[in-house]
């Protein structure tokens, strides 16, 4: 799916050769060049719950020209490289993404200088065996689909893949600042293109950090929800719950919720303090009036 099906039919026109010549140190003849199209990414939500925006894909199209791809994950392709000489953003008019936008993808055109060493690899590409591509790039902005916040600057508690009042949470990758490399891998992150993205730094280390942060975020969310419920229950029991209070409680960080819970428990267990009774009475009269 990734290396476009029609690799064999890829024609080395004069225009294509002209583009390739911009990257080769010496002039190349057509029989020395092998070129193939490869899908780098698309705007569908991937396995990480992330997607590229149309603007990002357009920016990546310019950033990836000239970038080298490696076939490092396959012993046969070790030390083999291909270079992107052109990129095109393609729109599939008849297809929509899972969130209802027109499906677009980034197709890169890459070339290799034919050698004895890469003969087998070229055959594999022609046969469509090498299908999965991973890209490394950095983005300046990651936006939450639920609240629209840039989670780099202002992290939110929404969790990718979950739905909030019918809105599915995913993260949009915006404003790419650099493209590093692309490589062929075994397990793709993107559902369609088989693309795995990494952002800045050491790709694997970054992926591990992202996974760790994702887990902390998820744990924090659970902890926060649990404390909110406990504080709300205590407020209810104290008779000071009002309809607007849960909204305020949910804005409080866990540390304040812990302090609040401690305070409320103390209030409730210190036997029948007058102010608690007063509050309860006030609340009861409030309820009666309604
Ligand atoms: Zn959010």
Boltz pocket constraint, residues with backbone or C-beta under 6 A from the ligand:
constraints:
  - pocket:
      binder: B
      contacts: [[A, 144], [A, 145], [A, 146], [A, 147], [A, 148], [A, 149], [A, 156], [A, 157], [A, 158]]
      max_distance: 6.0
